[in-house]
Amino acid sequence: MSGFFDEDRPLWSREGRDWPHRAASRFVTAAGLTWHLQEFGAADAPVLLLLHGTGASTHSFRALAPLLAEAYRVLVPDLPGHGFTDPLPPGRLSLPGMAAALAALLRAEGAAPRIVVGHSAGAAILARMCLDGAIAPARLVAINGALSPFPGAGSLLFPVMARMLFLNPLTPKLFAWSADTAAVERLIAGTGSRLDAAGVAQYRRLFARAGHVRGALGMMANWDLAALDRDLGRLAVPTLLIVGDRDRAIRPDDALALRDRLPDARVERIGGLGHLAHEEDPERVARLIRDEAARGA
């Protein structure tokens, strides 16, 4: 099985040769996986953890991480099956399984994050980790967080469709084969975001590798956001929900409904930005994170 994954996953010697902040990268073994991890800032500073969303990688925080490293030891991993991190076996691809794997990585690093920031599905992993007692941060920040099931029939149909695509071994290869620049630009535009050519090129580099596509599909196919949704009322960590008002992937108004269900949450709605708000305007997002962290100081 591992050989099948190895032949079409992004390789550090190939895709990683000019990876953003390559000097900050290292590889760590935890939870039976080899992880690609980037680290910024002083080793003795409070830890801030950044988790990317489905289909992304450490590159998603290439501009944001250095801004936050002025005050924190910033840890940025590739999620399992994404970028240069090994995939989880099918039996551990659930949201709790992903959260447990991340918890093992943090233990291996001796890191207890004070601030945790997740984009999209990354926010769901962090919420699950908080609920399961794997982490106890002072603040949780969700950037266009995927914390609620899709509305209506979509909550049932979307995971089923993703599972069908994931189980078909040809799907990731066909997607990778068709991932030219124009296709990737359309995909990003569909999220409501506008990225520069360098940002588009990073996503194209990943989507052109079937192993990365398989990792994203496997993540979507095996998650049960309904279970997380039922538990969110117990999320005691003070939470900031950053919402781009142009987000087409997750409805901005969902954050308002979620805020009213959480014990301690507030919403910052930012104009002119889409689902990849932290890539479009990293300075603005960094300022919101720093302000939120100061509330918990």
Contacts in CASP RR format, 6 or more apart in sequence:
PFRMAT RR
TARGET T0000
AUTHOR 0000-0000-0000
METHOD contacts of the structure
MODEL  1
MSGFFDEDRPLWSREGRDWPHRAASRFVTAAGLTWHLQEFGAADAPVLLL
LHGTGASTHSFRALAPLLAEAYRVLVPDLPGHGFTDPLPPGRLSLPGMAA
ALAALLRAEGAAPRIVVGHSAGAAILARMCLDGAIAPARLVAINGALSPF
PGAGSLLFPVMARMLFLNPLTPKLFAWSADTAAVERLIAGTGSRLDAAGV
AQYRRLFARAGHVRGALGMMANWDLAALDRDLGRLAVPTLLIVGDRDRAI
RPDDALALRDRLPDARVERIGGLGHLAHEEDPERVARLIRDEAARGA
1 89 0 8 1.000
5 86 0 8 1.000
5 87 0 8 1.000
5 211 0 8 1.000
5 214 0 8 1.000
8 172 0 8 1.000
8 173 0 8 1.000
8 176 0 8 1.000
8 209 0 8 1.000
8 210 0 8 1.000
8 211 0 8 1.000
8 214 0 8 1.000
9 81 0 8 1.000
9 83 0 8 1.000
9 84 0 8 1.000
9 87 0 8 1.000
9 209 0 8 1.000
9 211 0 8 1.000
9 212 0 8 1.000
10 16 0 8 1.000
10 83 0 8 1.000
10 84 0 8 1.000
10 205 0 8 1.000
10 206 0 8 1.000
10 209 0 8 1.000
10 211 0 8 1.000
10 212 0 8 1.000
11 84 0 8 1.000
12 19 0 8 1.000
12 27 0 8 1.000
12 36 0 8 1.000
12 84 0 8 1.000
15 83 0 8 1.000
15 84 0 8 1.000
15 205 0 8 1.000
15 206 0 8 1.000
15 209 0 8 1.000
16 22 0 8 1.000
16 84 0 8 1.000
19 25 0 8 1.000
19 58 0 8 1.000
19 59 0 8 1.000
20 58 0 8 1.000
20 59 0 8 1.000
20 62 0 8 1.000
20 202 0 8 1.000
21 38 0 8 1.000
21 40 0 8 1.000
21 58 0 8 1.000
21 62 0 8 1.000
21 65 0 8 1.000
21 66 0 8 1.000
24 38 0 8 1.000
24 39 0 8 1.000
24 40 0 8 1.000
24 65 0 8 1.000
25 36 0 8 1.000
25 37 0 8 1.000
25 38 0 8 1.000
25 58 0 8 1.000
26 37 0 8 1.000
26 38 0 8 1.000
26 39 0 8 1.000
27 34 0 8 1.000
27 35 0 8 1.000
27 36 0 8 1.000
27 37 0 8 1.000
27 84 0 8 1.000
28 34 0 8 1.000
28 35 0 8 1.000
28 37 0 8 1.000
28 105 0 8 1.000
28 108 0 8 1.000
28 109 0 8 1.000
29 35 0 8 1.000
29 108 0 8 1.000
30 101 0 8 1.000
30 104 0 8 1.000
30 105 0 8 1.000
30 107 0 8 1.000
30 108 0 8 1.000
31 100 0 8 1.000
31 101 0 8 1.000
31 104 0 8 1.000
31 105 0 8 1.000
32 86 0 8 1.000
32 104 0 8 1.000
33 80 0 8 1.000
33 85 0 8 1.000
33 86 0 8 1.000
33 87 0 8 1.000
33 88 0 8 1.000
33 101 0 8 1.000
34 85 0 8 1.000
34 86 0 8 1.000
35 77 0 8 1.000
35 78 0 8 1.000
35 80 0 8 1.000
35 85 0 8 1.000
35 86 0 8 1.000
35 105 0 8 1.000
36 57 0 8 1.000
36 58 0 8 1.000
36 77 0 8 1.000
36 78 0 8 1.000
36 83 0 8 1.000
36 84 0 8 1.000
36 85 0 8 1.000
37 75 0 8 1.000
37 76 0 8 1.000
37 77 0 8 1.000
37 78 0 8 1.000
37 105 0 8 1.000
37 109 0 8 1.000
38 58 0 8 1.000
38 65 0 8 1.000
38 75 0 8 1.000
38 76 0 8 1.000
38 77 0 8 1.000
39 73 0 8 1.000
39 74 0 8 1.000
39 75 0 8 1.000
39 76 0 8 1.000
40 65 0 8 1.000
40 66 0 8 1.000
40 68 0 8 1.000
40 69 0 8 1.000
40 73 0 8 1.000
40 74 0 8 1.000
40 76 0 8 1.000
41 69 0 8 1.000
41 70 0 8 1.000
41 72 0 8 1.000
41 73 0 8 1.000
41 74 0 8 1.000
42 73 0 8 1.000
43 73 0 8 1.000
44 73 0 8 1.000
45 71 0 8 1.000
45 72 0 8 1.000
45 73 0 8 1.000
46 71 0 8 1.000
46 72 0 8 1.000
46 73 0 8 1.000
46 114 0 8 1.000
46 115 0 8 1.000
47 72 0 8 1.000
47 73 0 8 1.000
47 74 0 8 1.000
47 75 0 8 1.000
47 111 0 8 1.000
47 112 0 8 1.000
47 113 0 8 1.000
47 114 0 8 1.000
47 115 0 8 1.000
48 68 0 8 1.000
48 72 0 8 1.000
48 73 0 8 1.000
48 74 0 8 1.000
48 75 0 8 1.000
48 113 0 8 1.000
48 114 0 8 1.000
48 115 0 8 1.000
48 116 0 8 1.000
48 117 0 8 1.000
48 293 0 8 1.000
49 74 0 8 1.000
49 75 0 8 1.000
49 76 0 8 1.000
49 106 0 8 1.000
49 111 0 8 1.000
49 113 0 8 1.000
49 115 0 8 1.000
49 116 0 8 1.000
49 117 0 8 1.000
49 126 0 8 1.000
49 135 0 8 1.000
49 137 0 8 1.000
50 61 0 8 1.000
50 64 0 8 1.000
50 65 0 8 1.000
50 68 0 8 1.000
50 74 0 8 1.000
50 75 0 8 1.000
50 76 0 8 1.000
50 117 0 8 1.000
50 118 0 8 1.000
51 77 0 8 1.000
51 79 0 8 1.000
51 102 0 8 1.000
51 116 0 8 1.000
51 117 0 8 1.000
51 118 0 8 1.000
51 119 0 8 1.000
51 122 0 8 1.000
51 123 0 8 1.000
51 125 0 8 1.000
51 126 0 8 1.000
52 58 0 8 1.000
52 60 0 8 1.000
52 61 0 8 1.000
52 76 0 8 1.000
52 78 0 8 1.000
52 79 0 8 1.000
52 82 0 8 1.000
52 118 0 8 1.000
52 119 0 8 1.000
52 120 0 8 1.000
52 122 0 8 1.000
53 60 0 8 1.000
53 79 0 8 1.000
53 118 0 8 1.000
53 119 0 8 1.000
53 120 0 8 1.000
53 121 0 8 1.000
53 122 0 8 1.000
53 146 0 8 1.000
54 120 0 8 1.000
54 121 0 8 1.000
54 146 0 8 1.000
54 216 0 8 1.000
54 219 0 8 1.000
54 220 0 8 1.000
55 82 0 8 1.000
55 206 0 8 1.000
55 207 0 8 1.000
55 212 0 8 1.000
55 215 0 8 1.000
55 216 0 8 1.000
55 219 0 8 1.000
56 82 0 8 1.000
56 119 0 8 1.000
56 120 0 8 1.000
56 203 0 8 1.000
56 206 0 8 1.000
57 78 0 8 1.000
57 79 0 8 1.000
57 82 0 8 1.000
57 83 0 8 1.000
57 84 0 8 1.000
57 202 0 8 1.000
57 206 0 8 1.000
57 212 0 8 1.000
58 76 0 8 1.000
58 77 0 8 1.000
58 78 0 8 1.000
58 83 0 8 1.000
59 199 0 8 1.000
59 202 0 8 1.000
59 206 0 8 1.000
60 119 0 8 1.000
60 276 0 8 1.000
60 278 0 8 1.000
60 279 0 8 1.000
61 76 0 8 1.000
61 278 0 8 1.000
62 202 0 8 1.000
63 279 0 8 1.000
63 282 0 8 1.000
64 278 0 8 1.000
64 279 0 8 1.000
64 282 0 8 1.000
64 285 0 8 1.000
64 286 0 8 1.000
65 74 0 8 1.000
65 76 0 8 1.000
67 282 0 8 1.000
67 283 0 8 1.000
67 286 0 8 1.000
68 74 0 8 1.000
68 286 0 8 1.000
68 289 0 8 1.000
68 290 0 8 1.000
71 290 0 8 1.000
71 293 0 8 1.000
72 114 0 8 1.000
72 115 0 8 1.000
73 111 0 8 1.000
75 106 0 8 1.000
75 109 0 8 1.000
75 111 0 8 1.000
75 113 0 8 1.000
77 85 0 8 1.000
77 102 0 8 1.000
77 105 0 8 1.000
78 84 0 8 1.000
78 85 0 8 1.000
79 85 0 8 1.000
79 98 0 8 1.000
79 102 0 8 1.000
79 122 0 8 1.000
79 125 0 8 1.000
79 219 0 8 1.000
80 86 0 8 1.000
80 87 0 8 1.000
80 88 0 8 1.000
80 98 0 8 1.000
80 101 0 8 1.000
80 215 0 8 1.000
81 87 0 8 1.000
81 88 0 8 1.000
81 211 0 8 1.000
81 212 0 8 1.000
81 214 0 8 1.000
81 215 0 8 1.000
81 219 0 8 1.000
82 206 0 8 1.000
82 212 0 8 1.000
82 215 0 8 1.000
82 216 0 8 1.000
82 219 0 8 1.000
83 206 0 8 1.000
83 212 0 8 1.000
87 211 0 8 1.000
87 214 0 8 1.000
87 215 0 8 1.000
88 97 0 8 1.000
88 98 0 8 1.000
88 101 0 8 1.000
90 222 0 8 1.000
91 222 0 8 1.000
92 98 0 8 1.000
92 100 0 8 1.000
92 101 0 8 1.000
93 218 0 8 1.000
93 219 0 8 1.000
93 221 0 8 1.000
93 222 0 8 1.000
94 222 0 8 1.000
94 223 0 8 1.000
94 224 0 8 1.000
95 124 0 8 1.000
95 125 0 8 1.000
95 128 0 8 1.000
95 222 0 8 1.000
95 223 0 8 1.000
95 224 0 8 1.000
95 225 0 8 1.000
95 227 0 8 1.000
95 228 0 8 1.000
96 128 0 8 1.000
96 132 0 8 1.000
98 125 0 8 1.000
98 128 0 8 1.000
98 219 0 8 1.000
99 125 0 8 1.000
99 128 0 8 1.000
99 129 0 8 1.000
99 132 0 8 1.000
99 134 0 8 1.000
100 132 0 8 1.000
100 134 0 8 1.000
102 125 0 8 1.000
102 129 0 8 1.000
102 134 0 8 1.000
103 129 0 8 1.000
103 132 0 8 1.000
103 134 0 8 1.000
103 135 0 8 1.000
106 112 0 8 1.000
106 113 0 8 1.000
106 134 0 8 1.000
106 135 0 8 1.000
112 135 0 8 1.000
112 136 0 8 1.000
113 135 0 8 1.000
113 137 0 8 1.000
114 137 0 8 1.000
114 138 0 8 1.000
114 139 0 8 1.000
114 293 0 8 1.000
115 137 0 8 1.000
115 138 0 8 1.000
115 139 0 8 1.000
115 141 0 8 1.000
115 289 0 8 1.000
115 292 0 8 1.000
115 293 0 8 1.000
116 126 0 8 1.000
116 129 0 8 1.000
116 130 0 8 1.000
116 135 0 8 1.000
116 137 0 8 1.000
116 139 0 8 1.000
116 140 0 8 1.000
116 141 0 8 1.000
117 126 0 8 1.000
117 140 0 8 1.000
117 141 0 8 1.000
117 142 0 8 1.000
117 143 0 8 1.000
117 289 0 8 1.000
118 125 0 8 1.000
118 126 0 8 1.000
118 141 0 8 1.000
118 142 0 8 1.000
118 143 0 8 1.000
118 145 0 8 1.000
119 142 0 8 1.000
119 143 0 8 1.000
119 144 0 8 1.000
119 145 0 8 1.000
119 276 0 8 1.000
119 278 0 8 1.000
120 143 0 8 1.000
120 144 0 8 1.000
120 145 0 8 1.000
120 146 0 8 1.000
120 249 0 8 1.000
120 250 0 8 1.000
120 275 0 8 1.000
121 145 0 8 1.000
121 146 0 8 1.000
121 219 0 8 1.000
121 223 0 8 1.000
122 145 0 8 1.000
122 146 0 8 1.000
123 140 0 8 1.000
123 142 0 8 1.000
123 143 0 8 1.000
123 145 0 8 1.000
123 146 0 8 1.000
123 147 0 8 1.000
124 145 0 8 1.000
124 146 0 8 1.000
124 147 0 8 1.000
124 223 0 8 1.000
124 225 0 8 1.000
124 228 0 8 1.000
126 135 0 8 1.000
126 140 0 8 1.000
126 142 0 8 1.000
127 140 0 8 1.000
127 142 0 8 1.000
127 147 0 8 1.000
127 228 0 8 1.000
127 232 0 8 1.000
127 235 0 8 1.000
128 228 0 8 1.000
129 135 0 8 1.000
130 136 0 8 1.000
130 137 0 8 1.000
130 140 0 8 1.000
130 235 0 8 1.000
130 236 0 8 1.000
130 237 0 8 1.000
131 228 0 8 1.000
131 231 0 8 1.000
131 232 0 8 1.000
131 234 0 8 1.000
131 235 0 8 1.000
136 237 0 8 1.000
137 237 0 8 1.000
138 237 0 8 1.000
138 238 0 8 1.000
138 293 0 8 1.000
138 296 0 8 1.000
139 237 0 8 1.000
139 238 0 8 1.000
139 239 0 8 1.000
139 240 0 8 1.000
139 292 0 8 1.000
139 293 0 8 1.000
139 295 0 8 1.000
139 296 0 8 1.000
140 235 0 8 1.000
140 237 0 8 1.000
140 238 0 8 1.000
140 239 0 8 1.000
140 240 0 8 1.000
141 239 0 8 1.000
141 240 0 8 1.000
141 242 0 8 1.000
141 288 0 8 1.000
141 289 0 8 1.000
141 292 0 8 1.000
142 239 0 8 1.000
142 240 0 8 1.000
142 241 0 8 1.000
142 242 0 8 1.000
143 242 0 8 1.000
143 277 0 8 1.000
143 278 0 8 1.000
143 285 0 8 1.000
144 242 0 8 1.000
144 243 0 8 1.000
144 244 0 8 1.000
144 247 0 8 1.000
144 249 0 8 1.000
144 250 0 8 1.000
144 274 0 8 1.000
144 275 0 8 1.000
144 277 0 8 1.000
145 241 0 8 1.000
145 250 0 8 1.000
145 255 0 8 1.000
146 225 0 8 1.000
146 249 0 8 1.000
146 250 0 8 1.000
147 225 0 8 1.000
147 228 0 8 1.000
147 229 0 8 1.000
147 232 0 8 1.000
147 258 0 8 1.000
148 225 0 8 1.000
148 229 0 8 1.000
148 254 0 8 1.000
148 257 0 8 1.000
148 258 0 8 1.000
149 155 0 8 1.000
149 225 0 8 1.000
149 226 0 8 1.000
149 229 0 8 1.000
150 158 0 8 1.000
150 225 0 8 1.000
151 251 0 8 1.000
155 225 0 8 1.000
155 226 0 8 1.000
158 220 0 8 1.000
159 220 0 8 1.000
159 221 0 8 1.000
159 222 0 8 1.000
159 223 0 8 1.000
159 224 0 8 1.000
162 217 0 8 1.000
162 218 0 8 1.000
162 220 0 8 1.000
162 221 0 8 1.000
163 218 0 8 1.000
163 221 0 8 1.000
163 222 0 8 1.000
165 171 0 8 1.000
165 217 0 8 1.000
165 221 0 8 1.000
166 214 0 8 1.000
166 217 0 8 1.000
166 218 0 8 1.000
166 220 0 8 1.000
166 221 0 8 1.000
167 221 0 8 1.000
171 213 0 8 1.000
171 217 0 8 1.000
172 210 0 8 1.000
172 211 0 8 1.000
172 213 0 8 1.000
172 214 0 8 1.000
172 217 0 8 1.000
173 210 0 8 1.000
175 207 0 8 1.000
175 210 0 8 1.000
175 213 0 8 1.000
176 207 0 8 1.000
176 208 0 8 1.000
176 209 0 8 1.000
176 210 0 8 1.000
176 211 0 8 1.000
176 212 0 8 1.000
176 213 0 8 1.000
179 204 0 8 1.000
179 207 0 8 1.000
179 208 0 8 1.000
179 213 0 8 1.000
180 204 0 8 1.000
181 200 0 8 1.000
181 201 0 8 1.000
181 204 0 8 1.000
184 200 0 8 1.000
184 203 0 8 1.000
184 204 0 8 1.000
184 207 0 8 1.000
185 200 0 8 1.000
187 203 0 8 1.000
187 207 0 8 1.000
188 194 0 8 1.000
188 195 0 8 1.000
188 200 0 8 1.000
188 203 0 8 1.000
188 276 0 8 1.000
190 248 0 8 1.000
190 249 0 8 1.000
191 247 0 8 1.000
191 248 0 8 1.000
191 249 0 8 1.000
191 274 0 8 1.000
191 275 0 8 1.000
191 276 0 8 1.000
192 246 0 8 1.000
192 247 0 8 1.000
192 248 0 8 1.000
192 249 0 8 1.000
192 274 0 8 1.000
192 275 0 8 1.000
193 246 0 8 1.000
193 273 0 8 1.000
193 274 0 8 1.000
193 275 0 8 1.000
193 276 0 8 1.000
193 277 0 8 1.000
193 279 0 8 1.000
193 280 0 8 1.000
194 280 0 8 1.000
195 203 0 8 1.000
195 276 0 8 1.000
195 279 0 8 1.000
195 280 0 8 1.000
199 279 0 8 1.000
206 212 0 8 1.000
207 213 0 8 1.000
232 258 0 8 1.000
232 261 0 8 1.000
232 262 0 8 1.000
233 261 0 8 1.000
233 262 0 8 1.000
233 263 0 8 1.000
235 262 0 8 1.000
235 263 0 8 1.000
236 263 0 8 1.000
236 264 0 8 1.000
237 264 0 8 1.000
238 264 0 8 1.000
238 265 0 8 1.000
238 295 0 8 1.000
238 296 0 8 1.000
239 262 0 8 1.000
239 264 0 8 1.000
239 265 0 8 1.000
239 266 0 8 1.000
240 265 0 8 1.000
240 266 0 8 1.000
240 267 0 8 1.000
240 268 0 8 1.000
240 288 0 8 1.000
240 289 0 8 1.000
240 292 0 8 1.000
241 255 0 8 1.000
241 258 0 8 1.000
241 259 0 8 1.000
241 265 0 8 1.000
241 266 0 8 1.000
241 267 0 8 1.000
241 268 0 8 1.000
242 268 0 8 1.000
242 270 0 8 1.000
242 277 0 8 1.000
242 285 0 8 1.000
242 288 0 8 1.000
243 252 0 8 1.000
243 255 0 8 1.000
243 267 0 8 1.000
243 268 0 8 1.000
243 269 0 8 1.000
243 270 0 8 1.000
244 252 0 8 1.000
244 269 0 8 1.000
244 270 0 8 1.000
244 271 0 8 1.000
244 272 0 8 1.000
244 273 0 8 1.000
244 274 0 8 1.000
244 275 0 8 1.000
244 277 0 8 1.000
245 252 0 8 1.000
245 269 0 8 1.000
245 270 0 8 1.000
245 271 0 8 1.000
245 272 0 8 1.000
245 273 0 8 1.000
245 274 0 8 1.000
246 271 0 8 1.000
246 272 0 8 1.000
246 273 0 8 1.000
246 274 0 8 1.000
247 273 0 8 1.000
247 274 0 8 1.000
247 275 0 8 1.000
247 277 0 8 1.000
248 274 0 8 1.000
248 275 0 8 1.000
249 275 0 8 1.000
250 275 0 8 1.000
252 269 0 8 1.000
255 267 0 8 1.000
255 269 0 8 1.000
256 267 0 8 1.000
258 265 0 8 1.000
259 265 0 8 1.000
259 266 0 8 1.000
259 267 0 8 1.000
268 288 0 8 1.000
270 277 0 8 1.000
270 281 0 8 1.000
270 284 0 8 1.000
270 285 0 8 1.000
270 288 0 8 1.000
273 280 0 8 1.000
273 281 0 8 1.000
273 284 0 8 1.000
274 280 0 8 1.000
277 284 0 8 1.000
277 285 0 8 1.000
278 285 0 8 1.000
END
